[in-house]
Every structure is written in C-alpha cells, then in structure tokens.
Amino acid sequence: MRLPARLRKPLRYCAFGLTLTLLAAALAVWGTGDFGLTQRWLNGAERRALAGRSTRADRLGLRLFYDGLWLGGKVAYPQAAELLGHYRAGSGDTLRFAAGSLLRHPEVRRALRQGRPGITFRQQAAGASPFYVVCKTDWPLYYAFDLLYIRQRDGKVVFYDNYFFQPVARRSYARFRVGKIGVRLNDGLIRVAYPQARAFVACSEAVAVR
C-alpha cells in the first residue's frame, strides 16, 4: 500500500533523524568507550555458547563485531585482517602471503640467524622453549600469527602458521582494542559467528636474507 504524499515527507525526516542518531551513538561509543557494555555483552554470549544455547542475536552480533575487527584491521593490522578475512570466507584453502615485511623484521632475522624453528610475537617468559620470543610484543604480528613456524633449507626460508581458533570451552582469550573500546574475547566465539569456517594453513616461501 502506497502512503499518502503528505505522510511520506515526515517519515523520510524521521528515518533520516534516526539514522543520524544511530551514527552519532556509534561514533560516541567508538570515540569514548562504552563503559564495559561491549564486554558485558560478549561475556553473556560466551556463557550462552558454553551452555550450548547461542541465540540468533548472538550470531548476528558476533558477525557484526568480527566484521568491525576485520574492517578496522585492514587499516591498522593488514596482515591479521587478511588472515581473518580468509577464515571468514570458510574455504579452508591454504593462504599464501608475502614474506617481505617478515624478512625485514630485526627479530625475525635474529631468529633466522639462530636457526630457531619458530617465533612468537608476544612478549613472555621464554623458559626452555626452542622458539624465539620477541623482547617487546609486536601487536600487528601478534594479532596475525599465534606462533609463526620457520623452516630453512638450501638458502630458502618457509614461514607458516596453522590458523584456527580454540573451542569456547578452552577459554583461550585475546585482547582487542577497537577505537577506545577494549575487550577480552574468547577465541571460540568466532565459531558461533561462522560455524562453517574451516582452519587453514598460511605460508610464505622466500630467499633467506643473511
């Protein structure tokens, strides 16, 4: 049924006003933080996922959240955004990425010289681990690679990582910041948002730099 002409204009103004209000609210949350509302909602989604009672609203909200991480990451963390985007697509195919930035990374070069089998980009106690641990957390690479494996042979180096997410019940968490919103996110919640997504291997082969 077509609305009378006298009603269409006020309704357009109302729709425009509502859009501006929602946009202003989103910008306010992005710029000033949301006083923990996002974290409380994520905690609730986690509780329901652990109980096997995820709702349609949980799935939709988590998709929007991960879409926000992906879009924001394309600017701040492009390597991580590429991996997340590939996972969201759900094919499980091997992702091949360029190794140039890794070969220029001073601590990656140090790991190569030391013949380490891998490198973690999160600062932590190394202990007896054979893997190289960076002196200071490199956030762009930490968000991209949990543990980046290294294989060297015949002057070539292969970097590779198994890209997957732990089940919700493992309670494995990562910290993210979107604008001024800082949250602690259970890795397994991505399986609620994208149940069809499959783990994959990300790898790159290049000539070793001495």
SULSULTA-V650876 format. One record per backbone hydrogen bond with DSSP energy under -1.0 kcal/mol. NH is the residue of the N-H (numbers start at 1). CO is the residue of the C=O. E is the energy in kcal/mol with one decimal. If there is no record, write none. Layout:
BEGIN
NH;CO;E, NH;CO;E
END
This chain:
BEGIN
7;4;-1.5, 8;4;-1.2, 11;7;-1.9, 12;8;-2.3, 13;9;-2.1, 14;10;-2.4, 15;11;-2.7, 16;12;-2.5, 17;13;-2.7, 18;14;-2.6, 19;15;-2.3, 20;16;-2.3, 21;17;-2.3, 22;18;-2.6, 23;19;-2.4, 24;20;-2.7, 25;21;-2.5, 26;22;-2.4, 27;23;-2.5, 28;24;-2.4, 29;25;-2.4, 30;26;-2.6, 31;27;-2.5, 32;28;-2.4, 33;29;-2.0, 37;34;-1.9, 40;36;-2.5, 41;37;-2.4, 42;38;-2.6, 43;39;-2.6, 44;40;-2.0, 45;41;-2.5, 46;42;-2.4, 47;43;-2.3, 48;44;-2.3, 49;45;-2.1, 50;46;-2.6, 51;47;-1.5, 52;49;-1.2, 53;48;-3.5, 59;55;-2.1, 60;56;-2.5, 61;57;-3.0, 62;58;-2.8, 63;59;-1.9, 64;60;-2.3, 65;61;-2.2, 66;62;-2.9, 67;63;-2.6, 68;64;-1.9, 69;65;-2.1, 70;66;-2.6, 71;67;-2.7, 72;68;-2.7, 73;69;-2.4, 74;70;-1.4, 75;72;-1.1, 76;72;-2.2, 77;73;-1.5, 81;77;-2.5, 82;78;-2.2, 83;79;-1.8, 84;80;-2.7, 85;81;-2.7, 86;82;-1.9, 87;83;-2.2, 88;84;-2.6, 89;85;-1.6, 95;201;-2.4, 97;203;-1.8, 103;99;-2.3, 104;100;-1.1, 109;105;-2.4, 110;106;-1.6, 111;107;-2.1, 112;108;-2.3, 113;109;-2.4, 114;110;-2.0, 115;112;-1.1, 116;111;-2.4, 119;148;-2.6, 120;132;-2.7, 129;126;-1.8, 132;118;-2.8, 134;120;-1.7, 138;121;-2.3, 142;138;-2.9, 143;139;-2.7, 145;141;-3.2, 148;119;-2.2, 149;160;-2.9, 150;117;-2.9, 151;158;-2.2, 153;156;-2.4, 156;153;-2.0, 157;206;-3.0, 158;151;-3.0, 159;204;-2.8, 160;149;-1.9, 161;202;-2.3, 163;200;-2.9, 170;167;-1.6, 171;168;-1.9, 174;185;-2.1, 176;183;-2.5, 178;181;-2.9, 180;30;-2.0, 181;178;-2.5, 183;176;-2.6, 185;174;-3.2, 187;172;-3.2, 189;186;-1.8, 190;187;-1.4, 191;188;-1.6, 193;189;-1.6, 194;190;-2.7, 197;194;-1.6, 200;163;-1.9, 202;161;-2.5, 203;95;-2.6, 204;159;-2.3, 206;157;-2.4, 208;155;-2.4
END
